Each structure stands twice: as structure tokens, then as C-alpha cells.
Amino acid sequence: MPNRPRTRNAGSAQGLLWLFGAILTVQGFGSAITEAGWHTSFGVSGLLRAADVPEWGALLVGCAGVALLATAARRHVRSRADRRR
């Protein structure tokens, strides 16, 4: 694989993956835990309840966040390996 020069947009996209992954993970799993433990809705959970989404919808948001974090980590490791060549 040829070395591609790192552009400013690539770094920004990588940072956004980490950011959105963290936000979705915290909001999704945090909302699901709060809903289950204290029977109160806020954040993502509150919006999903207003849209008549089942209770497990917040868990899906958390899983989407984990998927984004895994993608960001994979890209980070790959870019570090490419720089070492």
C-alpha cells in the first residue's frame, strides 16, 4: 500500500470518529442505565421515548458508539503502522 500523505481533513475525520463514538457510547449506555435504575428519561433516552422507540433503543445507540470507537481505533493503529514503514 503506497504511503499517502496525511491531510488535514484525514486528521479531522479521525478526531470526529473518536468524539462521536465517545458521545454516543456515553449517551446510549448512560441513558439505558439511568432508565433501568431510576426510571427516568433524559438525553438520548428521553428523545427515543418521545419517538415511541422501545427501551432497548438506547442500547443500540451505545453499541453504535462502540462501533465508531472501534473504527477509530483500527484507523489509528493502521495509520501508525503506515508511518513506521
PDB file as gemmi writes it, atoms N, CA and C in Angstrom:
CRYST1    1.000    1.000    1.000  90.00  90.00  90.00 P 1                      
ATOM      1  N   MET A   1       0.853  -1.172   0.000  1.00  0.00           N  
ATOM      2  CA  MET A   1       0.000   0.000   0.000  1.00  0.00           C  
ATOM      3  C   MET A   1       0.897   1.234   0.000  1.00  0.00           C  
ATOM      4  N   PRO A   2       0.717   2.113  -0.967  1.00  0.00           N  
ATOM      5  CA  PRO A   2       1.575   3.297  -1.023  1.00  0.00           C  
ATOM      6  C   PRO A   2       1.277   4.233   0.144  1.00  0.00           C  
ATOM      7  N   ASN A   3       2.343   4.913   0.553  1.00  0.00           N  
ATOM      8  CA  ASN A   3       2.160   5.894   1.633  1.00  0.00           C  
ATOM      9  C   ASN A   3       1.394   7.088   1.101  1.00  0.00           C  
ATOM     10  N   ARG A   4       0.331   7.387   1.785  1.00  0.00           N  
ATOM     11  CA  ARG A   4      -0.466   8.544   1.410  1.00  0.00           C  
ATOM     12  C   ARG A   4      -0.117   9.677   2.360  1.00  0.00           C  
ATOM     13  N   PRO A   5       0.049  10.875   1.830  1.00  0.00           N  
ATOM     14  CA  PRO A   5       0.325  11.990   2.735  1.00  0.00           C  
ATOM     15  C   PRO A   5      -0.887  12.253   3.621  1.00  0.00           C  
ATOM     16  N   ARG A   6      -0.604  12.513   4.853  1.00  0.00           N  
ATOM     17  CA  ARG A   6      -1.675  12.794   5.806  1.00  0.00           C  
ATOM     18  C   ARG A   6      -2.163  14.213   5.568  1.00  0.00           C  
ATOM     19  N   THR A   7      -3.443  14.329   5.310  1.00  0.00           N  
ATOM     20  CA  THR A   7      -4.011  15.644   5.059  1.00  0.00           C  
ATOM     21  C   THR A   7      -4.718  16.141   6.307  1.00  0.00           C  
ATOM     22  N   ARG A   8      -5.005  17.381   6.304  1.00  0.00           N  
ATOM     23  CA  ARG A   8      -5.697  17.971   7.445  1.00  0.00           C  
ATOM     24  C   ARG A   8      -7.084  17.370   7.625  1.00  0.00           C  
ATOM     25  N   ASN A   9      -7.764  17.083   6.523  1.00  0.00           N  
ATOM     26  CA  ASN A   9      -9.107  16.509   6.601  1.00  0.00           C  
ATOM     27  C   ASN A   9      -9.096  15.113   7.198  1.00  0.00           C  
ATOM     28  N   ALA A  10      -8.062  14.332   6.910  1.00  0.00           N  
ATOM     29  CA  ALA A  10      -7.984  12.973   7.457  1.00  0.00           C  
ATOM     30  C   ALA A  10      -7.866  13.029   8.979  1.00  0.00           C  
ATOM     31  N   GLY A  11      -7.067  13.950   9.504  1.00  0.00           N  
ATOM     32  CA  GLY A  11      -6.934  14.094  10.954  1.00  0.00           C  
ATOM     33  C   GLY A  11      -8.219  14.576  11.592  1.00  0.00           C  
ATOM     34  N   SER A  12      -8.911  15.473  10.923  1.00  0.00           N  
ATOM     35  CA  SER A  12     -10.180  15.975  11.440  1.00  0.00           C  
ATOM     36  C   SER A  12     -11.229  14.883  11.462  1.00  0.00           C  
ATOM     37  N   ALA A  13     -11.267  14.080  10.417  1.00  0.00           N  
ATOM     38  CA  ALA A  13     -12.234  12.980  10.366  1.00  0.00           C  
ATOM     39  C   ALA A  13     -11.938  11.966  11.460  1.00  0.00           C  
ATOM     40  N   GLN A  14     -10.655  11.688  11.683  1.00  0.00           N  
ATOM     41  CA  GLN A  14     -10.271  10.749  12.735  1.00  0.00           C  
ATOM     42  C   GLN A  14     -10.704  11.277  14.105  1.00  0.00           C  
ATOM     43  N   GLY A  15     -10.493  12.548  14.340  1.00  0.00           N  
ATOM     44  CA  GLY A  15     -10.898  13.150  15.610  1.00  0.00           C  
ATOM     45  C   GLY A  15     -12.407  13.118  15.807  1.00  0.00           C  
ATOM     46  N   LEU A  16     -13.144  13.327  14.726  1.00  0.00           N  
ATOM     47  CA  LEU A  16     -14.605  13.285  14.820  1.00  0.00           C  
ATOM     48  C   LEU A  16     -15.112  11.882  15.116  1.00  0.00           C  
ATOM     49  N   LEU A  17     -14.449  10.861  14.577  1.00  0.00           N  
ATOM     50  CA  LEU A  17     -14.842   9.486  14.898  1.00  0.00           C  
ATOM     51  C   LEU A  17     -14.702   9.223  16.395  1.00  0.00           C  
ATOM     52  N   TRP A  18     -13.560   9.634  16.962  1.00  0.00           N  
ATOM     53  CA  TRP A  18     -13.357   9.456  18.409  1.00  0.00           C  
ATOM     54  C   TRP A  18     -14.421  10.218  19.194  1.00  0.00           C  
ATOM     55  N   LEU A  19     -14.678  11.469  18.787  1.00  0.00           N  
ATOM     56  CA  LEU A  19     -15.625  12.319  19.517  1.00  0.00           C  
ATOM     57  C   LEU A  19     -17.046  11.754  19.464  1.00  0.00           C  
ATOM     58  N   PHE A  20     -17.534  11.468  18.255  1.00  0.00           N  
ATOM     59  CA  PHE A  20     -18.903  10.959  18.141  1.00  0.00           C  
ATOM     60  C   PHE A  20     -19.042   9.574  18.754  1.00  0.00           C  
ATOM     61  N   GLY A  21     -18.009   8.761  18.654  1.00  0.00           N  
ATOM     62  CA  GLY A  21     -18.042   7.453  19.296  1.00  0.00           C  
ATOM     63  C   GLY A  21     -18.177   7.566  20.805  1.00  0.00           C  
ATOM     64  N   ALA A  22     -17.405   8.470  21.398  1.00  0.00           N  
ATOM     65  CA  ALA A  22     -17.477   8.662  22.852  1.00  0.00           C  
ATOM     66  C   ALA A  22     -18.834   9.219  23.272  1.00  0.00           C  
ATOM     67  N   ILE A  23     -19.322  10.192  22.519  1.00  0.00           N  
ATOM     68  CA  ILE A  23     -20.621  10.797  22.862  1.00  0.00           C  
ATOM     69  C   ILE A  23     -21.740   9.763  22.775  1.00  0.00           C  
ATOM     70  N   LEU A  24     -21.780   9.000  21.690  1.00  0.00           N  
ATOM     71  CA  LEU A  24     -22.848   8.013  21.538  1.00  0.00           C  
ATOM     72  C   LEU A  24     -22.747   6.901  22.577  1.00  0.00           C  
ATOM     73  N   THR A  25     -21.529   6.496  22.911  1.00  0.00           N  
ATOM     74  CA  THR A  25     -21.360   5.450  23.919  1.00  0.00           C  
ATOM     75  C   THR A  25     -21.870   5.916  25.273  1.00  0.00           C  
ATOM     76  N   VAL A  26     -21.451   7.092  25.690  1.00  0.00           N  
ATOM     77  CA  VAL A  26     -21.867   7.611  26.998  1.00  0.00           C  
ATOM     78  C   VAL A  26     -23.363   7.888  27.021  1.00  0.00           C  
ATOM     79  N   GLN A  27     -23.874   8.538  25.987  1.00  0.00           N  
ATOM     80  CA  GLN A  27     -25.300   8.857  25.960  1.00  0.00           C  
ATOM     81  C   GLN A  27     -26.164   7.601  25.889  1.00  0.00           C  
ATOM     82  N   GLY A  28     -25.781   6.664  25.040  1.00  0.00           N  
ATOM     83  CA  GLY A  28     -26.585   5.459  24.862  1.00  0.00           C  
ATOM     84  C   GLY A  28     -26.603   4.581  26.098  1.00  0.00           C  
ATOM     85  N   PHE A  29     -25.426   4.182  26.569  1.00  0.00           N  
ATOM     86  CA  PHE A  29     -25.377   3.297  27.730  1.00  0.00           C  
ATOM     87  C   PHE A  29     -25.753   4.028  29.016  1.00  0.00           C  
ATOM     88  N   GLY A  30     -25.369   5.301  29.129  1.00  0.00           N  
ATOM     89  CA  GLY A  30     -25.740   6.080  30.314  1.00  0.00           C  
ATOM     90  C   GLY A  30     -27.242   6.268  30.420  1.00  0.00           C  
ATOM     91  N   SER A  31     -27.877   6.551  29.298  1.00  0.00           N  
ATOM     92  CA  SER A  31     -29.330   6.707  29.297  1.00  0.00           C  
ATOM     93  C   SER A  31     -30.026   5.390  29.625  1.00  0.00           C  
ATOM     94  N   ALA A  32     -29.508   4.292  29.083  1.00  0.00           N  
ATOM     95  CA  ALA A  32     -30.125   2.985  29.353  1.00  0.00           C  
ATOM     96  C   ALA A  32     -29.992   2.611  30.831  1.00  0.00           C  
ATOM     97  N   ILE A  33     -28.831   2.869  31.417  1.00  0.00           N  
ATOM     98  CA  ILE A  33     -28.624   2.564  32.846  1.00  0.00           C  
ATOM     99  C   ILE A  33     -29.522   3.433  33.710  1.00  0.00           C  
ATOM    100  N   THR A  34     -29.610   4.718  33.389  1.00  0.00           N  
ATOM    101  CA  THR A  34     -30.459   5.627  34.164  1.00  0.00           C  
ATOM    102  C   THR A  34     -31.923   5.239  34.049  1.00  0.00           C  
ATOM    103  N   GLU A  35     -32.333   4.888  32.855  1.00  0.00           N  
ATOM    104  CA  GLU A  35     -33.726   4.476  32.636  1.00  0.00           C  
ATOM    105  C   GLU A  35     -34.043   3.209  33.441  1.00  0.00           C  
ATOM    106  N   ALA A  36     -33.127   2.246  33.423  1.00  0.00           N  
ATOM    107  CA  ALA A  36     -33.358   0.980  34.123  1.00  0.00           C  
ATOM    108  C   ALA A  36     -33.279   1.141  35.641  1.00  0.00           C  
ATOM    109  N   GLY A  37     -32.340   1.941  36.110  1.00  0.00           N  
ATOM    110  CA  GLY A  37     -32.119   2.058  37.553  1.00  0.00           C  
ATOM    111  C   GLY A  37     -33.048   3.023  38.253  1.00  0.00           C  
ATOM    112  N   TRP A  38     -33.330   4.164  37.625  1.00  0.00           N  
ATOM    113  CA  TRP A  38     -34.101   5.208  38.300  1.00  0.00           C  
ATOM    114  C   TRP A  38     -35.409   5.545  37.596  1.00  0.00           C  
ATOM    115  N   HIS A  39     -35.724   4.842  36.524  1.00  0.00           N  
ATOM    116  CA  HIS A  39     -36.986   5.036  35.791  1.00  0.00           C  
ATOM    117  C   HIS A  39     -37.196   6.495  35.399  1.00  0.00           C  
ATOM    118  N   THR A  40     -36.128   7.118  34.939  1.00  0.00           N  
ATOM    119  CA  THR A  40     -36.226   8.482  34.454  1.00  0.00           C  
ATOM    120  C   THR A  40     -35.530   8.580  33.103  1.00  0.00           C  
ATOM    121  N   SER A  41     -36.067   9.387  32.227  1.00  0.00           N  
ATOM    122  CA  SER A  41     -35.520   9.531  30.883  1.00  0.00           C  
ATOM    123  C   SER A  41     -34.883  10.896  30.723  1.00  0.00           C  
ATOM    124  N   PHE A  42     -33.701  10.914  30.138  1.00  0.00           N  
ATOM    125  CA  PHE A  42     -33.054  12.173  29.787  1.00  0.00           C  
ATOM    126  C   PHE A  42     -32.167  11.909  28.584  1.00  0.00           C  
ATOM    127  N   GLY A  43     -31.735  12.953  27.931  1.00  0.00           N  
ATOM    128  CA  GLY A  43     -30.824  12.817  26.798  1.00  0.00           C  
ATOM    129  C   GLY A  43     -31.400  11.942  25.702  1.00  0.00           C  
ATOM    130  N   VAL A  44     -30.597  11.006  25.258  1.00  0.00           N  
ATOM    131  CA  VAL A  44     -30.992  10.115  24.170  1.00  0.00           C  
ATOM    132  C   VAL A  44     -32.219   9.307  24.555  1.00  0.00           C  
ATOM    133  N   SER A  45     -32.235   8.815  25.767  1.00  0.00           N  
ATOM    134  CA  SER A  45     -33.362   8.000  26.218  1.00  0.00           C  
ATOM    135  C   SER A  45     -34.669   8.788  26.174  1.00  0.00           C  
ATOM    136  N   GLY A  46     -34.639  10.021  26.616  1.00  0.00           N  
ATOM    137  CA  GLY A  46     -35.835  10.860  26.574  1.00  0.00           C  
ATOM    138  C   GLY A  46     -36.315  11.115  25.160  1.00  0.00           C  
ATOM    139  N   LEU A  47     -35.369  11.370  24.251  1.00  0.00           N  
ATOM    140  CA  LEU A  47     -35.750  11.592  22.855  1.00  0.00           C  
ATOM    141  C   LEU A  47     -36.312  10.325  22.227  1.00  0.00           C  
ATOM    142  N   LEU A  48     -35.718   9.195  22.558  1.00  0.00           N  
ATOM    143  CA  LEU A  48     -36.216   7.941  21.998  1.00  0.00           C  
ATOM    144  C   LEU A  48     -37.596   7.584  22.545  1.00  0.00           C  
ATOM    145  N   ARG A  49     -37.851   7.858  23.829  1.00  0.00           N  
ATOM    146  CA  ARG A  49     -39.177   7.594  24.407  1.00  0.00           C  
ATOM    147  C   ARG A  49     -40.228   8.472  23.741  1.00  0.00           C  
ATOM    148  N   ALA A  50     -39.869   9.721  23.457  1.00  0.00           N  
ATOM    149  CA  ALA A  50     -40.813  10.629  22.802  1.00  0.00           C  
ATOM    150  C   ALA A  50     -41.140  10.162  21.386  1.00  0.00           C  
ATOM    151  N   ALA A  51     -40.215   9.440  20.762  1.00  0.00           N  
ATOM    152  CA  ALA A  51     -40.424   8.929  19.410  1.00  0.00           C  
ATOM    153  C   ALA A  51     -41.004   7.515  19.416  1.00  0.00           C  
ATOM    154  N   ASP A  52     -41.428   7.027  20.579  1.00  0.00           N  
ATOM    155  CA  ASP A  52     -42.021   5.691  20.734  1.00  0.00           C  
ATOM    156  C   ASP A  52     -41.084   4.558  20.308  1.00  0.00           C  
ATOM    157  N   VAL A  53     -39.783   4.713  20.597  1.00  0.00           N  
ATOM    158  CA  VAL A  53     -38.800   3.656  20.337  1.00  0.00           C  
ATOM    159  C   VAL A  53     -38.756   2.757  21.575  1.00  0.00           C  
ATOM    160  N   PRO A  54     -38.622   1.451  21.410  1.00  0.00           N  
ATOM    161  CA  PRO A  54     -38.559   0.557  22.576  1.00  0.00           C  
ATOM    162  C   PRO A  54     -37.386   0.896  23.504  1.00  0.00           C  
ATOM    163  N   GLU A  55     -37.445   0.372  24.720  1.00  0.00           N  
ATOM    164  CA  GLU A  55     -36.423   0.686  25.728  1.00  0.00           C  
ATOM    165  C   GLU A  55     -35.020   0.299  25.287  1.00  0.00           C  
ATOM    166  N   TRP A  56     -34.883  -0.746  24.489  1.00  0.00           N  
ATOM    167  CA  TRP A  56     -33.563  -1.192  24.073  1.00  0.00           C  
ATOM    168  C   TRP A  56     -32.957  -0.294  22.998  1.00  0.00           C  
ATOM    169  N   GLY A  57     -33.679   0.725  22.577  1.00  0.00           N  
ATOM    170  CA  GLY A  57     -33.154   1.654  21.572  1.00  0.00           C  
ATOM    171  C   GLY A  57     -31.935   2.413  22.061  1.00  0.00           C  
ATOM    172  N   ALA A  58     -31.908   2.752  23.346  1.00  0.00           N  
ATOM    173  CA  ALA A  58     -30.747   3.451  23.904  1.00  0.00           C  
ATOM    174  C   ALA A  58     -29.517   2.550  23.874  1.00  0.00           C  
ATOM    175  N   LEU A  59     -29.719   1.249  24.070  1.00  0.00           N  
ATOM    176  CA  LEU A  59     -28.589   0.313  23.988  1.00  0.00           C  
ATOM    177  C   LEU A  59     -28.020   0.263  22.569  1.00  0.00           C  
ATOM    178  N   LEU A  60     -28.890   0.384  21.578  1.00  0.00           N  
ATOM    179  CA  LEU A  60     -28.415   0.411  20.193  1.00  0.00           C  
ATOM    180  C   LEU A  60     -27.559   1.644  19.930  1.00  0.00           C  
ATOM    181  N   VAL A  61     -27.942   2.769  20.523  1.00  0.00           N  
ATOM    182  CA  VAL A  61     -27.140   3.988  20.384  1.00  0.00           C  
ATOM    183  C   VAL A  61     -25.764   3.766  21.010  1.00  0.00           C  
ATOM    184  N   GLY A  62     -25.723   3.141  22.188  1.00  0.00           N  
ATOM    185  CA  GLY A  62     -24.449   2.832  22.831  1.00  0.00           C  
ATOM    186  C   GLY A  62     -23.605   1.895  21.994  1.00  0.00           C  
ATOM    187  N   CYS A  63     -24.226   0.898  21.391  1.00  0.00           N  
ATOM    188  CA  CYS A  63     -23.495  -0.044  20.526  1.00  0.00           C  
ATOM    189  C   CYS A  63     -22.956   0.659  19.282  1.00  0.00           C  
ATOM    190  N   ALA A  64     -23.711   1.599  18.747  1.00  0.00           N  
ATOM    191  CA  ALA A  64     -23.224   2.379  17.605  1.00  0.00           C  
ATOM    192  C   ALA A  64     -21.996   3.189  18.010  1.00  0.00           C  
ATOM    193  N   GLY A  65     -22.010   3.728  19.222  1.00  0.00           N  
ATOM    194  CA  GLY A  65     -20.843   4.450  19.720  1.00  0.00           C  
ATOM    195  C   GLY A  65     -19.630   3.557  19.858  1.00  0.00           C  
ATOM    196  N   VAL A  66     -19.830   2.345  20.356  1.00  0.00           N  
ATOM    197  CA  VAL A  66     -18.721   1.392  20.479  1.00  0.00           C  
ATOM    198  C   VAL A  66     -18.180   1.038  19.098  1.00  0.00           C  
ATOM    199  N   ALA A  67     -19.055   0.885  18.122  1.00  0.00           N  
ATOM    200  CA  ALA A  67     -18.616   0.582  16.757  1.00  0.00           C  
ATOM    201  C   ALA A  67     -17.778   1.726  16.190  1.00  0.00           C  
ATOM    202  N   LEU A  68     -18.184   2.968  16.437  1.00  0.00           N  
ATOM    203  CA  LEU A  68     -17.400   4.120  15.971  1.00  0.00           C  
ATOM    204  C   LEU A  68     -16.042   4.169  16.666  1.00  0.00           C  
ATOM    205  N   LEU A  69     -16.012   3.889  17.975  1.00  0.00           N  
ATOM    206  CA  LEU A  69     -14.739   3.868  18.695  1.00  0.00           C  
ATOM    207  C   LEU A  69     -13.821   2.765  18.167  1.00  0.00           C  
ATOM    208  N   ALA A  70     -14.387   1.604  17.850  1.00  0.00           N  
ATOM    209  CA  ALA A  70     -13.581   0.516  17.304  1.00  0.00           C  
ATOM    210  C   ALA A  70     -13.021   0.891  15.933  1.00  0.00           C  
ATOM    211  N   THR A  71     -13.833   1.558  15.117  1.00  0.00           N  
ATOM    212  CA  THR A  71     -13.367   2.004  13.806  1.00  0.00           C  
ATOM    213  C   THR A  71     -12.252   3.032  13.954  1.00  0.00           C  
ATOM    214  N   ALA A  72     -12.418   3.971  14.869  1.00  0.00           N  
ATOM    215  CA  ALA A  72     -11.390   4.981  15.094  1.00  0.00           C  
ATOM    216  C   ALA A  72     -10.098   4.340  15.589  1.00  0.00           C  
ATOM    217  N   ALA A  73     -10.198   3.371  16.483  1.00  0.00           N  
ATOM    218  CA  ALA A  73      -9.006   2.698  16.995  1.00  0.00           C  
ATOM    219  C   ALA A  73      -8.304   1.917  15.885  1.00  0.00           C  
ATOM    220  N   ARG A  74      -9.072   1.233  15.044  1.00  0.00           N  
ATOM    221  CA  ARG A  74      -8.489   0.482  13.941  1.00  0.00           C  
ATOM    222  C   ARG A  74      -7.757   1.410  12.974  1.00  0.00           C  
ATOM    223  N   ARG A  75      -8.372   2.539  12.661  1.00  0.00           N  
ATOM    224  CA  ARG A  75      -7.726   3.505  11.759  1.00  0.00           C  
ATOM    225  C   ARG A  75      -6.473   4.094  12.383  1.00  0.00           C  
ATOM    226  N   HIS A  76      -6.521   4.336  13.687  1.00  0.00           N  
ATOM    227  CA  HIS A  76      -5.362   4.894  14.381  1.00  0.00           C  
ATOM    228  C   HIS A  76      -4.190   3.923  14.330  1.00  0.00           C  
ATOM    229  N   VAL A  77      -4.458   2.657  14.619  1.00  0.00           N  
ATOM    230  CA  VAL A  77      -3.398   1.645  14.592  1.00  0.00           C  
ATOM    231  C   VAL A  77      -2.856   1.493  13.174  1.00  0.00           C  
ATOM    232  N   ARG A  78      -3.727   1.485  12.197  1.00  0.00           N  
ATOM    233  CA  ARG A  78      -3.294   1.345  10.813  1.00  0.00           C  
ATOM    234  C   ARG A  78      -2.442   2.536  10.376  1.00  0.00           C  
ATOM    235  N   SER A  79      -2.819   3.743  10.767  1.00  0.00           N  
ATOM    236  CA  SER A  79      -2.040   4.919  10.362  1.00  0.00           C  
ATOM    237  C   SER A  79      -0.676   4.929  11.040  1.00  0.00           C  
ATOM    238  N   ARG A  80      -0.600   4.453  12.281  1.00  0.00           N  
ATOM    239  CA  ARG A  80       0.697   4.371  12.961  1.00  0.00           C  
ATOM    240  C   ARG A  80       1.590   3.332  12.296  1.00  0.00           C  
ATOM    241  N   ALA A  81       1.004   2.216  11.874  1.00  0.00           N  
ATOM    242  CA  ALA A  81       1.783   1.190  11.188  1.00  0.00           C  
ATOM    243  C   ALA A  81       2.298   1.711   9.837  1.00  0.00           C  
ATOM    244  N   ASP A  82       1.471   2.488   9.140  1.00  0.00           N  
ATOM    245  CA  ASP A  82       1.880   3.046   7.857  1.00  0.00           C  
ATOM    246  C   ASP A  82       3.012   4.054   8.028  1.00  0.00           C  
ATOM    247  N   ARG A  83       3.010   4.801   9.118  1.00  0.00           N  
ATOM    248  CA  ARG A  83       4.068   5.789   9.358  1.00  0.00           C  
ATOM    249  C   ARG A  83       5.403   5.124   9.689  1.00  0.00           C  
ATOM    250  N   ARG A  84       5.365   3.932  10.240  1.00  0.00           N  
ATOM    251  CA  ARG A  84       6.609   3.241  10.606  1.00  0.00           C  
ATOM    252  C   ARG A  84       7.329   2.663   9.397  1.00  0.00           C  
ATOM    253  N   ARG A  85       6.618   2.490   8.313  1.00  0.00           N  
ATOM    254  CA  ARG A  85       7.234   1.906   7.099  1.00  0.00           C  
ATOM    255  C   ARG A  85       8.121   2.883   6.422  1.00  0.00           C  
TER     256      ARG A  85                                                      
END                                                                             
